[in-house]
Amino acid sequence: MKIFTVAMVLALGVTTLQAQDLQPQEVPQAVMQSFEKENVDAQDIEWEYKAGNFKVEFEEGHLDRDIWYDKDGQMLRMEKELTMKELPQSIKDVLKSKYSNFSLDDAELIKEENNITYEVEVENLSKEKNILFDESGKILREWDDD
């Protein structure tokens, strides 16, 4: 019985560390106002609460977006899915020269405070790679997607 009790306590602890899904009426008004002001075309909206912050996942057109807010409605982080056409030319140039044997699988603009980066996933028949770029097209980090 003691082992069962310990297992239940551990399971509950892990569950509370996970994100908690929220209904729109559970989101603080300041957070909701910030979101609605900037995202009038949002569709398929889903809210979560984790580690004291509010995350909203939604679609804008056919592209995914995620935004994290603090309890006062200040945006902490934003991830916006991009098309190849929307990537800065400097990044397209690097992809064309250094990754010509790969095709674009996914691209995101990431904004935290005033810092903007781009995460690009490319793939070919045998490998997938993630590349993190700054706004000028400089590679900040590259890793294999296992």
C-alpha positions as CSV (number, residue, x, y, z in Angstrom):
1,M,0.0,0.0,0.0
2,K,2.9,2.3,0.8
3,I,4.4,1.9,-2.7
4,F,1.0,2.6,-4.3
5,T,0.7,5.9,-2.2
6,V,4.2,7.0,-3.2
7,A,3.4,6.2,-6.9
8,M,0.2,8.3,-6.7
9,V,1.9,11.2,-5.1
10,L,4.6,11.2,-7.8
11,A,2.0,10.9,-10.5
12,L,0.1,13.9,-9.1
13,G,3.4,15.9,-8.9
14,V,4.3,15.2,-12.5
15,T,0.7,16.2,-13.6
16,T,0.9,19.5,-11.8
17,L,4.2,20.3,-13.6
18,Q,2.4,19.9,-16.9
19,A,0.6,22.7,-18.6
20,Q,-3.0,23.2,-17.4
21,D,-5.6,23.7,-20.2
22,L,-7.8,26.8,-19.6
23,Q,-11.2,27.9,-20.7
24,P,-11.2,31.5,-22.1
25,Q,-13.1,32.7,-19.1
26,E,-10.3,31.4,-16.8
27,V,-7.7,33.7,-18.5
28,P,-7.1,37.0,-16.7
29,Q,-8.7,40.0,-18.4
30,A,-5.4,41.8,-18.9
31,V,-4.0,38.8,-20.8
32,M,-7.1,38.4,-22.9
33,Q,-7.2,42.1,-23.8
34,S,-3.5,42.0,-24.9
35,F,-4.2,39.0,-27.0
36,E,-7.4,40.2,-28.6
37,K,-5.9,43.6,-29.4
38,E,-3.0,42.2,-31.5
39,N,-4.6,39.0,-32.9
40,V,-8.0,39.9,-34.4
41,D,-7.8,37.1,-37.0
42,A,-7.0,34.3,-34.6
43,Q,-8.8,31.0,-35.0
44,D,-8.7,27.6,-33.1
45,I,-7.6,29.3,-29.9
46,E,-6.4,27.2,-27.0
47,W,-5.1,28.5,-23.7
48,E,-2.7,26.9,-21.2
49,Y,-1.3,27.9,-17.8
50,K,2.2,26.8,-16.9
51,A,4.8,28.0,-14.5
52,G,2.9,31.2,-13.7
53,N,2.4,32.2,-17.3
54,F,-0.3,32.0,-19.9
55,K,0.3,30.4,-23.3
56,V,-2.1,30.7,-26.2
57,E,-1.9,28.5,-29.3
58,F,-3.8,29.6,-32.4
59,E,-3.9,29.7,-36.1
60,E,-3.7,32.9,-38.2
61,G,-4.8,31.9,-41.7
62,H,-3.2,28.5,-42.1
63,L,-0.1,29.2,-40.0
64,D,0.4,28.4,-36.3
65,R,1.3,30.9,-33.6
66,D,2.1,30.6,-29.9
67,I,2.3,33.5,-27.5
68,W,3.3,33.5,-23.8
69,Y,2.0,36.2,-21.5
70,D,2.7,37.1,-17.9
71,K,-0.3,37.6,-15.5
72,D,-0.4,41.3,-16.4
73,G,-0.8,40.7,-20.1
74,Q,2.8,41.5,-21.1
75,M,4.0,39.4,-24.0
76,L,7.0,37.3,-23.0
77,R,7.6,35.2,-26.1
78,M,6.0,34.8,-29.5
79,E,6.5,32.0,-32.1
80,K,5.1,32.6,-35.6
81,E,5.2,30.0,-38.3
82,L,6.5,31.4,-41.6
83,T,6.5,30.4,-45.2
84,M,9.7,30.4,-47.2
85,K,8.6,33.6,-48.9
86,E,8.4,35.4,-45.5
87,L,11.9,34.5,-44.4
88,P,14.5,37.3,-44.7
89,Q,16.5,37.2,-47.9
90,S,19.7,36.9,-45.8
91,I,18.5,33.6,-44.4
92,K,17.2,32.4,-47.8
93,D,20.7,33.1,-49.2
94,V,22.4,30.9,-46.5
95,L,19.9,28.1,-47.0
96,K,20.5,28.2,-50.8
97,S,24.3,28.2,-50.4
98,K,24.9,26.0,-47.4
99,Y,21.8,23.7,-47.4
100,S,21.1,23.3,-51.1
101,N,20.6,19.6,-50.8
102,F,17.9,20.1,-48.2
103,S,14.3,21.3,-48.5
104,L,12.5,23.6,-46.1
105,D,10.3,21.7,-43.7
106,D,9.3,24.4,-41.2
107,A,10.3,28.0,-40.3
108,E,9.4,30.2,-37.3
109,L,10.1,33.7,-36.2
110,I,10.7,33.8,-32.5
111,K,10.5,37.1,-30.5
112,E,11.6,37.4,-26.9
113,E,11.7,41.0,-25.5
114,N,13.4,42.9,-28.4
115,N,15.4,39.9,-29.6
116,I,14.2,38.2,-32.9
117,T,15.5,34.9,-34.2
118,Y,14.5,32.5,-36.8
119,E,14.4,28.7,-36.4
120,V,14.4,26.8,-39.6
121,E,14.0,23.0,-40.0
122,V,15.3,21.5,-43.2
123,E,15.4,17.9,-44.4
124,N,16.6,15.6,-47.1
125,L,16.2,11.9,-47.6
126,S,18.5,10.9,-44.8
127,K,18.7,13.8,-42.3
128,E,16.7,16.6,-40.6
129,K,18.5,19.7,-39.2
130,N,17.4,22.7,-37.2
131,I,19.2,26.0,-37.7
132,L,18.8,29.1,-35.5
133,F,19.5,32.4,-37.3
134,D,19.7,36.0,-36.1
135,E,18.0,38.7,-38.2
136,S,21.1,39.2,-40.4
137,G,21.2,35.5,-41.4
138,K,24.1,34.6,-39.1
139,I,23.8,31.0,-37.9
140,L,23.6,31.0,-34.1
141,R,23.2,27.3,-33.6
142,E,22.7,24.1,-35.7
143,W,21.6,20.7,-34.5
144,D,20.3,17.4,-35.9
145,D,16.7,16.7,-35.4
146,D,16.6,13.2,-34.0
